[in-house]
């Protein structure tokens, strides 16, 4: 249950608009729901401000649908990442209001409550091939209540492209940099801004990029201060980190 909904229940009880027993009934759901194949943490939104996010990879279409439906039944909406096209189709058929993003491989069902952040996250992409990871970050950040802007295909192979967008960099509250190959863009951006930079190495690149290990090591070794690094291809994790920074 989302914190704003609990806060509203308590306000109604305090105002005398809702009987105590009625409020207890709404709060009486078990915090964890056990399915045959999953244990769903329904109180994660109370602790962390957003419901449990479903990682679709490795799950059957039926499992993804069942978990998402269980979360939606509590009125919290849901976000599924790394969802297969067939699972996305099942969710769209069951929940007509979902927002499916094939590039990001996400499916989002919004609830009536949206956490409000305190700034804007700018998602900077080195190349077009990095867009799936960048879009996963964008969808997640938006679901978490952040204002999102994108700066696409501004990698260091044409460094004038990012230097020409310094005004956009300067106006952001947090910058997420998504880059593969040598991963150098995160250091460049880190040297241009004074806000937190979250670097996301991607598995894009030729053989010596080692499926993202080369950009990961570059980003970890960045000489620019204030650059934090998440796991390879983890656009979701970068957006959650930005949300933690930008929410009270």
C-alpha atoms as one frame of an Amber mdcrd trajectory, in Angstrom:
protein
   0.000   0.000   0.000   1.391   3.369  -1.028   2.278   5.766   1.807   0.001
   8.534   0.507  -2.975   6.194   0.682  -2.173   5.254   4.280  -1.681   8.922
   5.150  -5.118   9.711   3.677  -6.726   6.901   5.689  -5.199   8.233   8.894
  -6.325  11.767   8.037  -9.891  10.548   7.520  -9.813   8.750  10.873  -8.458
  11.857  12.602 -11.196  13.995  10.998 -13.890  11.528  12.007 -14.788  10.840
   8.378 -13.773   7.184   8.560 -14.473   4.778  11.447 -11.453   3.128  13.016
 -12.740  -0.360  12.178 -13.153   0.586   8.530  -9.576   1.840   8.422  -8.366
  -1.352  10.082 -10.193  -3.371   7.452  -8.357  -1.528   4.685  -5.028  -2.072
   6.422  -5.652  -5.708   7.317  -4.131  -7.267   4.212  -1.098  -9.434   4.887
   2.145  -7.610   4.066   3.413 -10.625   2.112   1.327 -12.683  -0.290   2.616
 -16.157  -1.081   1.971 -17.623  -4.495   3.225 -21.042  -5.556   6.213 -19.424
  -7.272   6.648 -16.026  -5.622   6.343 -14.120  -2.331   5.013 -10.639  -3.052
   6.086  -7.819  -0.744   2.978  -5.636  -0.562   4.456  -3.351   2.096   7.453
  -2.291   0.023   5.649   0.906  -0.957   5.217   1.777   2.725   8.919   1.283
   3.385  10.378   2.623   0.153   7.695   4.770  -1.468   6.960   2.555  -4.488
   5.548  -0.965  -4.878   7.695  -3.983  -5.650   8.833  -3.929  -9.279   8.499
  -7.165 -11.256  11.628  -8.375 -13.060  10.166 -10.206 -16.043  13.253 -12.015
 -17.347  13.287 -15.698 -16.471   9.595 -15.793 -15.554   6.863 -17.393 -17.618
   4.162 -15.194 -19.097   1.691 -16.694 -16.647   3.918 -15.929 -13.673   4.426
 -12.321 -14.757   0.694 -11.835 -15.189  -0.156 -13.408 -11.818   2.377 -11.302
  -9.895   1.332  -8.097 -11.646  -2.340  -8.852 -11.045  -1.712  -9.435  -7.345
   0.014  -6.056  -7.011  -2.689  -4.304  -9.028  -5.406  -5.824  -6.823  -4.073
  -3.759  -3.918  -4.606  -0.577  -5.947  -0.907   0.183  -6.332  -0.453  -0.285
 -10.062   2.679  -2.105 -11.202   5.890  -1.813 -13.176   7.334  -4.815 -15.004
  10.855  -4.598 -16.435  12.632  -6.874 -18.935   9.254  -8.177 -20.026   8.957
 -10.496 -23.020   6.693  -9.327 -25.867   4.278 -12.205 -25.261   4.008 -11.329
 -21.557   3.498  -7.671 -22.457   0.632  -8.677 -24.727  -0.998 -10.676 -21.908
  -0.751  -7.714 -19.545  -2.174  -5.343 -22.153  -5.112  -7.681 -22.741  -5.887
  -7.938 -19.020  -5.151  -4.300 -18.115  -6.166  -2.034 -21.020  -4.668   1.049
 -19.327  -1.096  -0.230 -19.235   1.691   1.701 -20.930   3.927  -0.711 -22.815
   7.334   0.457 -24.032   8.819  -2.199 -26.351  12.170  -0.413 -26.585  12.530
  -0.261 -22.793  10.959  -3.728 -22.399   8.661  -2.357 -19.696   4.962  -2.406
 -18.910   3.578   0.199 -16.498   0.146   0.404 -14.900  -0.213   3.692 -13.072
  -2.122   4.012  -9.827  -4.009   7.050  -8.603  -1.021   8.076  -6.479   2.233
   9.350  -7.953   5.182  10.196  -5.713   6.436  13.690  -6.422  10.156  14.257
  -6.721  12.094  17.441  -6.069  13.924  17.896  -9.334  14.603  16.717 -12.844
  16.629  13.750 -14.010  18.440  14.047 -17.329  19.181  10.767 -19.085  22.178
  11.073 -21.396  22.815   8.352 -23.952  26.161   7.859 -25.674  24.740   6.093
 -28.742  21.486   4.908 -30.260  22.389   1.311 -29.369  22.261   2.289 -25.683
  18.622   3.394 -25.925  16.969   0.218 -24.518  18.804   0.662 -21.211  18.263
   4.422 -21.237  14.535   3.989 -21.866  14.281   1.496 -18.992  15.739   4.225
 -16.784  13.363   6.826 -18.222  10.223   4.731 -17.704  11.279   3.827 -14.172
  12.129   7.417 -13.246   8.796   8.623 -14.589   6.928   5.931 -12.645   8.769
   7.060  -9.513   7.456  10.596  -9.950  10.491  12.286 -11.464  10.519  14.782
 -14.310  12.554  13.195 -17.098  14.458  14.699 -20.017  16.552  12.855 -22.571
  19.782  13.734 -24.359  20.427  11.108 -27.020  23.445  10.033 -29.084  26.004
  12.466 -27.664  28.941  10.116 -27.126  32.594  11.096 -27.043  33.263  10.032
 -30.642  31.796  13.448 -31.460  32.476  15.244 -28.209  31.230  18.569 -29.584
  27.694  17.124 -29.304  27.742  16.936 -25.518  29.691  20.180 -25.116  27.008
  21.964 -27.117  24.387  20.857 -24.581  25.992  22.229 -21.435  22.901  24.299
 -20.641  20.786  21.123 -20.547  23.348  19.450 -18.291  23.499  22.440 -15.958
  19.725  22.556 -15.415  19.387  18.911 -14.307  19.169  17.804 -10.671  20.653
  14.364 -11.366  22.255  13.080 -14.566  22.112   9.427 -15.604  24.753   8.600
 -18.229  24.208   5.442 -20.267  27.197   4.318 -22.349  28.849   1.203 -23.734
  32.105   0.564 -25.588  34.717   2.619 -23.650  32.159   4.234 -21.302  34.075
   7.520 -21.323  30.992   9.745 -21.510  30.338   9.429 -17.775  33.707  11.000
 -16.942  33.143  13.818 -19.414  29.721  14.628 -17.977  31.048  14.266 -14.438
  33.616  16.943 -15.217  30.974  19.362 -16.514  28.263  19.301 -13.836  28.019
  19.808 -10.092  25.089  17.446  -9.499  25.233  13.684  -8.871  26.053  11.589
 -11.944  24.880   7.986 -12.083  26.750   5.976 -14.697  25.218   2.941 -16.392
  27.615   0.765 -18.404  25.930  -1.143 -21.210  26.843  -4.384 -22.927  27.075
  -2.526 -26.253  30.440  -2.803 -28.005  32.871  -5.020 -29.867  34.638  -8.019
 -28.358  37.131  -6.193 -26.157  34.225  -4.432 -24.430  33.550  -7.854 -22.828
  29.771  -7.372 -22.805  29.960  -4.271 -20.656  32.904  -5.044 -18.386  35.177
  -2.539 -20.171  32.804   0.444 -19.716  32.063  -0.711 -16.179  35.758  -0.551
 -15.274  36.161   2.807 -17.022  33.271   4.260 -15.047  34.514   2.810 -11.766
  37.909   4.378 -12.462  36.484   7.773 -13.402  38.664  10.694 -12.338  35.586
  12.953 -12.208  34.278  13.429  -8.675  30.680  12.561  -7.852  30.184   9.719
 -10.360  28.415   6.659  -8.967  28.137   3.452 -10.999  25.411   0.789 -11.195
  25.585  -2.657 -12.734  25.851  -3.395 -16.447  22.609  -2.581 -18.334  20.891
  -1.628 -15.063  18.811   1.341 -16.170  16.225   0.440 -13.540  18.759   0.636
 -10.713  20.042   4.000 -11.909  16.533   5.460 -11.904  15.836   4.156  -8.402
  19.077   5.711  -7.174  18.076   9.041  -8.749  14.686   8.776  -7.059  16.287
   8.251  -3.667  18.345  11.401  -4.234  15.404  13.527  -5.374  12.701  12.456
  -2.920  12.432  13.727   0.668
